[in-house]
């Protein structure tokens, strides 16, 4: 378990790195990707050539005997929800960082990008159950609290990852539309129905984080492996081609399921590996969306 000083040091390091990225790289992409809730009336001004005649304010025009038009602006304030996987499988990684560490950095970048645009940010931590819910709020201190929880939160004994349960909880507790990011390896029981319900109500984005060793077994002879969530151990001959192929097939099955589930629901999905440059991945995603 980390000490308070170690947690604060990590929080500060993540803030410096991710806040800089959000300010200099992602703020513009975030703003243009995620639109406000609609257009609201701002003011009236005199008509100029090229203005849409549909926006003429006839009452003001009649009063001043020459045309005036209504000016509208986007209602910019949004609410961002981070649905963060803290199950035991997130504490795995063989290249550069753990999945949990990558999830924390990506979530922090999104959170700081949102707060730069004066949006609210909330978070829901889940494993095989909802571990903690922090309601949406504005401000730097709130974002730092979220990052601190992402680093320090230790879930109770978990036996799996329940994406459906997290989405169902969010649907029940949040009444207004949000931009929701689901950050997980998505190795979970079926969640398609819950995903469809959530995507109808919210602008939903999945960020699937995985490690190279989730997909491919290293050739290392006879090794003992343990499922991080069920804690079941078994011996595997990693030089056996059939075993290696079956391991890869299981990964591809989960990935294919996720792609199809998100596509059917109309939600977006981005996959990022622990040794990927997530900055490029996020930039490409924001621009492509």
MOKANOR-V45774 format. One record per pair of residues at least 12 apart in sequence whose ideal C-beta (glycine too) atoms are under 8 Angstrom apart, sorted by the first residue. I is the first residue (numbers start at 1). J is the second residue. If there is no record, write none. Layout:
# MOKANOR-V45774
i=I j=J
i=I j=J
This chain:
# MOKANOR-V45774
i=1 j=154
i=2 j=151
i=2 j=152
i=7 j=148
i=7 j=151
i=7 j=152
i=8 j=148
i=10 j=151
i=11 j=144
i=11 j=147
i=11 j=148
i=11 j=151
i=14 j=104
i=14 j=105
i=14 j=108
i=14 j=147
i=14 j=151
i=15 j=108
i=15 j=112
i=15 j=144
i=15 j=147
i=17 j=105
i=18 j=105
i=18 j=108
i=18 j=109
i=18 j=112
i=19 j=108
i=19 j=112
i=21 j=109
i=21 j=112
i=21 j=279
i=22 j=109
i=22 j=110
i=22 j=111
i=22 j=112
i=22 j=113
i=22 j=116
i=23 j=112
i=23 j=116
i=25 j=279
i=25 j=283
i=26 j=109
i=26 j=110
i=26 j=113
i=26 j=282
i=26 j=283
i=26 j=286
i=27 j=113
i=27 j=116
i=27 j=117
i=29 j=283
i=29 j=286
i=29 j=287
i=30 j=110
i=30 j=113
i=30 j=114
i=30 j=116
i=30 j=117
i=30 j=286
i=31 j=117
i=32 j=286
i=33 j=286
i=33 j=289
i=34 j=78
i=34 j=179
i=34 j=203
i=35 j=74
i=36 j=74
i=36 j=75
i=36 j=76
i=36 j=77
i=36 j=78
i=37 j=75
i=37 j=77
i=37 j=78
i=37 j=177
i=38 j=74
i=38 j=75
i=39 j=72
i=39 j=73
i=39 j=74
i=39 j=75
i=40 j=72
i=40 j=73
i=40 j=74
i=40 j=75
i=41 j=70
i=41 j=71
i=41 j=72
i=42 j=71
i=42 j=72
i=42 j=73
i=43 j=70
i=43 j=71
i=44 j=57
i=44 j=60
i=44 j=68
i=44 j=69
i=44 j=70
i=44 j=71
i=45 j=68
i=45 j=69
i=45 j=71
i=46 j=66
i=46 j=67
i=46 j=68
i=46 j=69
i=47 j=61
i=47 j=66
i=47 j=67
i=47 j=68
i=47 j=69
i=51 j=69
i=52 j=69
i=55 j=69
i=55 j=70
i=55 j=71
i=55 j=72
i=56 j=68
i=56 j=69
i=56 j=70
i=57 j=69
i=57 j=70
i=76 j=117
i=76 j=118
i=76 j=119
i=77 j=118
i=77 j=119
i=77 j=120
i=78 j=114
i=78 j=117
i=78 j=119
i=78 j=120
i=78 j=178
i=78 j=179
i=79 j=119
i=79 j=120
i=79 j=121
i=79 j=122
i=79 j=136
i=79 j=174
i=79 j=176
i=79 j=177
i=79 j=178
i=79 j=179
i=80 j=110
i=80 j=111
i=80 j=114
i=80 j=119
i=80 j=120
i=80 j=121
i=80 j=122
i=80 j=136
i=80 j=178
i=80 j=179
i=80 j=180
i=80 j=181
i=81 j=121
i=81 j=122
i=81 j=123
i=81 j=124
i=81 j=136
i=81 j=170
i=81 j=174
i=81 j=178
i=81 j=179
i=81 j=180
i=81 j=181
i=81 j=202
i=82 j=107
i=82 j=110
i=82 j=111
i=82 j=121
i=82 j=122
i=82 j=123
i=82 j=124
i=82 j=146
i=82 j=180
i=82 j=181
i=82 j=183
i=83 j=123
i=83 j=124
i=83 j=126
i=83 j=166
i=83 j=167
i=83 j=170
i=83 j=180
i=83 j=181
i=83 j=182
i=83 j=183
i=83 j=184
i=84 j=103
i=84 j=107
i=84 j=123
i=84 j=124
i=84 j=125
i=84 j=126
i=84 j=150
i=84 j=183
i=84 j=184
i=85 j=103
i=85 j=126
i=85 j=127
i=85 j=161
i=85 j=163
i=85 j=182
i=85 j=183
i=85 j=184
i=85 j=185
i=86 j=100
i=86 j=125
i=86 j=126
i=86 j=127
i=86 j=131
i=86 j=150
i=86 j=153
i=86 j=155
i=87 j=126
i=87 j=127
i=87 j=128
i=87 j=155
i=87 j=158
i=87 j=160
i=87 j=161
i=87 j=229
i=88 j=127
i=88 j=155
i=88 j=158
i=88 j=228
i=88 j=229
i=89 j=161
i=89 j=185
i=89 j=187
i=89 j=228
i=89 j=229
i=90 j=103
i=90 j=184
i=90 j=185
i=90 j=209
i=91 j=228
i=92 j=211
i=92 j=213
i=92 j=214
i=92 j=228
i=93 j=211
i=93 j=274
i=94 j=211
i=94 j=212
i=94 j=213
i=94 j=274
i=95 j=211
i=95 j=212
i=95 j=213
i=95 j=273
i=95 j=274
i=95 j=275
i=96 j=274
i=96 j=275
i=97 j=274
i=97 j=275
i=98 j=274
i=99 j=185
i=99 j=209
i=99 j=210
i=99 j=211
i=99 j=274
i=100 j=150
i=102 j=209
i=102 j=272
i=102 j=274
i=102 j=278
i=103 j=150
i=103 j=183
i=103 j=184
i=103 j=207
i=103 j=209
i=104 j=147
i=104 j=150
i=104 j=151
i=105 j=278
i=106 j=183
i=106 j=207
i=106 j=209
i=106 j=272
i=106 j=278
i=106 j=282
i=107 j=123
i=107 j=146
i=107 j=147
i=107 j=150
i=107 j=181
i=107 j=183
i=108 j=143
i=108 j=146
i=108 j=147
i=108 j=150
i=109 j=282
i=110 j=181
i=111 j=143
i=111 j=146
i=111 j=147
i=112 j=143
i=114 j=179
i=115 j=138
i=115 j=139
i=115 j=140
i=115 j=142
i=115 j=143
i=118 j=138
i=119 j=138
i=120 j=136
i=120 j=137
i=120 j=138
i=121 j=136
i=121 j=137
i=121 j=138
i=121 j=142
i=121 j=143
i=121 j=146
i=122 j=134
i=122 j=135
i=122 j=136
i=122 j=137
i=122 j=174
i=122 j=178
i=123 j=146
i=123 j=149
i=123 j=150
i=124 j=166
i=124 j=169
i=124 j=170
i=125 j=149
i=125 j=150
i=125 j=153
i=125 j=155
i=126 j=161
i=126 j=162
i=126 j=163
i=126 j=165
i=126 j=166
i=126 j=169
i=127 j=155
i=127 j=156
i=127 j=158
i=127 j=160
i=127 j=161
i=127 j=162
i=128 j=158
i=128 j=159
i=128 j=160
i=128 j=161
i=128 j=162
i=128 j=165
i=128 j=229
i=129 j=158
i=129 j=162
i=129 j=165
i=130 j=165
i=130 j=166
i=130 j=169
i=131 j=153
i=131 j=155
i=131 j=156
i=132 j=149
i=132 j=153
i=133 j=169
i=133 j=173
i=134 j=146
i=134 j=149
i=136 j=178
i=158 j=229
i=159 j=229
i=159 j=230
i=160 j=188
i=160 j=189
i=160 j=229
i=160 j=230
i=161 j=184
i=161 j=185
i=161 j=186
i=161 j=187
i=161 j=188
i=161 j=189
i=161 j=229
i=162 j=188
i=162 j=189
i=162 j=191
i=163 j=182
i=163 j=184
i=163 j=186
i=163 j=188
i=163 j=189
i=163 j=191
i=163 j=194
i=163 j=195
i=164 j=188
i=164 j=189
i=164 j=190
i=164 j=191
i=164 j=193
i=164 j=194
i=164 j=195
i=165 j=194
i=166 j=182
i=167 j=182
i=167 j=191
i=167 j=194
i=167 j=195
i=167 j=197
i=167 j=198
i=168 j=194
i=168 j=197
i=170 j=198
i=170 j=202
i=171 j=194
i=171 j=197
i=171 j=198
i=171 j=201
i=174 j=202
i=177 j=201
i=177 j=202
i=177 j=203
i=178 j=202
i=178 j=203
i=179 j=202
i=179 j=203
i=179 j=205
i=180 j=198
i=180 j=202
i=180 j=203
i=180 j=204
i=180 j=205
i=181 j=205
i=181 j=206
i=181 j=207
i=182 j=204
i=182 j=205
i=182 j=206
i=182 j=207
i=183 j=207
i=183 j=209
i=184 j=206
i=184 j=207
i=184 j=208
i=184 j=209
i=185 j=208
i=185 j=209
i=185 j=210
i=185 j=214
i=186 j=206
i=186 j=208
i=186 j=254
i=186 j=258
i=187 j=214
i=187 j=254
i=190 j=257
i=191 j=261
i=192 j=261
i=192 j=264
i=192 j=265
i=195 j=261
i=195 j=262
i=195 j=265
i=195 j=267
i=196 j=264
i=196 j=265
i=198 j=265
i=198 j=267
i=199 j=265
i=199 j=266
i=199 j=267
i=204 j=265
i=204 j=267
i=204 j=268
i=205 j=267
i=205 j=268
i=205 j=269
i=205 j=270
i=206 j=258
i=206 j=262
i=206 j=267
i=206 j=268
i=206 j=269
i=206 j=270
i=207 j=269
i=207 j=270
i=207 j=271
i=207 j=272
i=208 j=255
i=208 j=258
i=208 j=269
i=208 j=270
i=208 j=271
i=208 j=272
i=209 j=271
i=209 j=272
i=209 j=273
i=209 j=274
i=210 j=251
i=210 j=255
i=210 j=271
i=210 j=272
i=210 j=273
i=210 j=274
i=211 j=273
i=211 j=274
i=212 j=273
i=212 j=274
i=212 j=275
i=214 j=251
i=215 j=248
i=215 j=251
i=215 j=252
i=216 j=244
i=216 j=247
i=216 j=248
i=217 j=236
i=217 j=238
i=217 j=243
i=217 j=244
i=217 j=247
i=217 j=248
i=218 j=238
i=219 j=238
i=219 j=239
i=219 j=244
i=220 j=238
i=220 j=239
i=221 j=237
i=221 j=238
i=221 j=239
i=222 j=235
i=222 j=236
i=222 j=237
i=222 j=238
i=223 j=235
i=223 j=236
i=223 j=238
i=224 j=236
i=255 j=271
i=268 j=285
i=268 j=289
i=270 j=282
i=270 j=285
